[in-house]
Amino acid sequence: MEYAAVTTALAGLGSDKWVLNAAAQRRKALGRQILNLTIGEPDVPTPPDLIDKACQAMRAGRTGYSNGRGEETLLAALSARYTRSLGRAIASDRFLCLPGTQTALYLVFRALCDPDCEVIVGDPMYATYEGLIRASGAVPVPVPLAPEHGFRLQPQAVRAAITPRTRAIFLNTPHNPTGAILRPEDLRALGALAAAHDLWIVSDEVYADLTHDQRAFTSALADPAFEDRTILAASISKSHAAPGFRSGWVVGPAAFCARALPLSETMLFGSQPFIADMTAQALGAPPSLARGMADRMANRARIIRDALDGVAGLKVSRPEAGMFALIDIRNLSNDSLQFALDLLEKTDVAVMPGASFGTALEGWLRVALNASDAETSDACARIRSFVEGQTT
């Protein structure tokens, strides 16, 4: 029997990336006391008022079919949110509502890319990005993100990667796994490159509300000069501690949304109205939950730095935003997968190997910041004991 070529293109790009999380879950099921620092889960449950809103909407009969673009209440809430944050009118015809950022980005690349065109993307990158690009038939072109540049995508490196087949520049700001935030000058330079070569800019901004230490965030849509070629994706999964509700969106040019709508309707003809109502309520309130989460995670990043930076040759890279810190283990190992598996076996601490996020992060570990301060300190003590044992 034969299969579609996409199944070959995506081989090894799905759950294989999350082998450490799966191993941690298996050990936990056997009764081990695992400190699982692999997944970017919020550190609080979904707020009760959002759950109440969803339940009220279901009881009120908001369980029928929706339209393909999104419920009017949610489209209005999205328009108000981005109009407020960008300081200029962003009309509701510039949005498409989808179940989560992952689905939103799948739609974007399917709508933009033809087979064998190229998408420039920073390396390291979130573990699903290569699959998202390849699923459209396009080819990812990784551009290394260097620690000496704060892991920020450098315009000159992007310029060198552009070819006649380039279709889009794929940004992630704030960045997963590094926590880097692109600066306004970075975005202006990247926008100018996109305009000069008639490229799209696609930006995943799901961590926009989770900046550490009150750092400023600038959206790729901030400069109106580039809004006709810029498409954003985001969701309430991180900012409102609601990952299981799968509620996300795309914001882009109205013409893009019109062209992509039939494809969106082919994928999923409308999201759940009761989740749309909950999302509209979430977007209408100040991001206080996200602010508290960001402050706690910034403190945990400090705990990790203070406990591990310089220990047995480790180097800790503190994030500017998001849910993760990075640990440079290259003085001890250039095989991050084996190192992480050994760490789990010896200490019951599960972290993600840098290799899951691209070749540029081999020799690093990604550590989630969603455990409590006490658990984070405990994990650091176990990691310290492990690495000191490696060097004796």
PEHUBEL-V133538 format. One record per backbone hydrogen bond with DSSP energy under -0.5 kcal/mol. CO is the residue of the C=O (numbers start at 1). NH is the residue of the N-H. If there is no record, write none. Layout:
BEGIN
co->CO nh->NH
co->CO nh->NH
END
This chain:
BEGIN
co->4 nh->7
co->4 nh->8
co->5 nh->8
co->5 nh->9
co->6 nh->10
co->8 nh->11
co->10 nh->13
co->14 nh->17
co->15 nh->18
co->16 nh->19
co->18 nh->22
co->19 nh->23
co->20 nh->24
co->21 nh->25
co->22 nh->26
co->23 nh->27
co->24 nh->28
co->25 nh->29
co->26 nh->30
co->27 nh->30
co->27 nh->32
co->28 nh->31
co->32 nh->34
co->34 nh->36
co->35 nh->37
co->35 nh->350
co->37 nh->352
co->37 nh->368
co->39 nh->41
co->47 nh->50
co->47 nh->51
co->48 nh->52
co->49 nh->53
co->50 nh->54
co->51 nh->55
co->52 nh->56
co->53 nh->57
co->54 nh->58
co->55 nh->59
co->56 nh->60
co->57 nh->62
co->58 nh->61
co->61 nh->63
co->61 nh->64
co->62 nh->274
co->64 nh->273
co->69 nh->97
co->71 nh->75
co->72 nh->76
co->73 nh->77
co->74 nh->78
co->75 nh->79
co->76 nh->80
co->77 nh->81
co->78 nh->82
co->79 nh->83
co->80 nh->84
co->81 nh->85
co->82 nh->86
co->83 nh->87
co->83 nh->88
co->89 nh->91
co->91 nh->94
co->92 nh->95
co->94 nh->252
co->96 nh->250
co->98 nh->100
co->98 nh->248
co->100 nh->104
co->101 nh->105
co->102 nh->106
co->103 nh->107
co->104 nh->108
co->105 nh->109
co->106 nh->110
co->107 nh->111
co->108 nh->112
co->109 nh->113
co->114 nh->117
co->117 nh->139
co->118 nh->167
co->118 nh->168
co->119 nh->141
co->120 nh->170
co->121 nh->143
co->123 nh->145
co->126 nh->129
co->128 nh->132
co->129 nh->133
co->130 nh->134
co->131 nh->135
co->132 nh->136
co->133 nh->136
co->133 nh->138
co->134 nh->137
co->137 nh->116
co->139 nh->119
co->140 nh->142
co->141 nh->121
co->143 nh->123
co->144 nh->146
co->146 nh->149
co->146 nh->151
co->147 nh->150
co->149 nh->152
co->153 nh->155
co->154 nh->157
co->154 nh->158
co->155 nh->159
co->156 nh->160
co->157 nh->161
co->158 nh->161
co->158 nh->162
co->159 nh->162
co->163 nh->166
co->165 nh->118
co->167 nh->200
co->168 nh->120
co->168 nh->170
co->169 nh->171
co->169 nh->202
co->170 nh->122
co->171 nh->204
co->175 nh->179
co->179 nh->320
co->180 nh->174
co->180 nh->175
co->182 nh->218
co->183 nh->187
co->184 nh->188
co->185 nh->189
co->186 nh->190
co->187 nh->191
co->188 nh->192
co->189 nh->193
co->190 nh->194
co->191 nh->195
co->192 nh->196
co->193 nh->197
co->194 nh->199
co->195 nh->198
co->200 nh->169
co->201 nh->231
co->202 nh->171
co->203 nh->205
co->203 nh->233
co->204 nh->173
co->205 nh->208
co->207 nh->210
co->210 nh->322
co->211 nh->214
co->212 nh->215
co->219 nh->222
co->222 nh->224
co->223 nh->226
co->224 nh->227
co->226 nh->229
co->227 nh->230
co->229 nh->201
co->231 nh->203
co->232 nh->251
co->233 nh->205
co->234 nh->249
co->236 nh->240
co->236 nh->242
co->237 nh->242
co->237 nh->243
co->238 nh->241
co->240 nh->47
co->242 nh->245
co->243 nh->246
co->246 nh->248
co->247 nh->236
co->248 nh->98
co->249 nh->234
co->250 nh->96
co->251 nh->232
co->253 nh->257
co->254 nh->258
co->255 nh->259
co->256 nh->260
co->257 nh->261
co->258 nh->262
co->260 nh->264
co->261 nh->265
co->262 nh->266
co->263 nh->267
co->264 nh->268
co->268 nh->270
co->272 nh->275
co->272 nh->276
co->273 nh->277
co->274 nh->278
co->275 nh->279
co->276 nh->280
co->277 nh->281
co->278 nh->282
co->279 nh->283
co->280 nh->284
co->281 nh->285
co->282 nh->285
co->286 nh->288
co->287 nh->291
co->288 nh->292
co->289 nh->293
co->290 nh->294
co->291 nh->295
co->292 nh->296
co->293 nh->297
co->294 nh->298
co->295 nh->299
co->296 nh->300
co->297 nh->301
co->298 nh->302
co->299 nh->303
co->300 nh->304
co->301 nh->305
co->302 nh->306
co->303 nh->307
co->304 nh->308
co->305 nh->309
co->308 nh->311
co->310 nh->312
co->310 nh->313
co->311 nh->314
co->314 nh->310
co->315 nh->317
co->315 nh->328
co->316 nh->318
co->317 nh->326
co->320 nh->212
co->323 nh->369
co->325 nh->367
co->326 nh->317
co->327 nh->329
co->327 nh->365
co->328 nh->315
co->329 nh->332
co->329 nh->333
co->335 nh->339
co->336 nh->340
co->337 nh->341
co->338 nh->342
co->339 nh->343
co->340 nh->344
co->341 nh->345
co->342 nh->346
co->343 nh->347
co->343 nh->349
co->344 nh->348
co->348 nh->35
co->348 nh->350
co->349 nh->351
co->350 nh->37
co->352 nh->366
co->353 nh->356
co->354 nh->357
co->355 nh->358
co->357 nh->124
co->357 nh->125
co->358 nh->361
co->359 nh->362
co->361 nh->364
co->363 nh->329
co->363 nh->330
co->364 nh->354
co->365 nh->327
co->365 nh->367
co->366 nh->352
co->366 nh->368
co->367 nh->325
co->372 nh->376
co->373 nh->377
co->374 nh->378
co->375 nh->379
co->376 nh->380
co->377 nh->381
co->378 nh->382
co->379 nh->383
co->380 nh->384
co->381 nh->385
co->382 nh->386
co->383 nh->387
co->384 nh->388
co->385 nh->389
co->386 nh->390
co->387 nh->391
co->389 nh->392
END
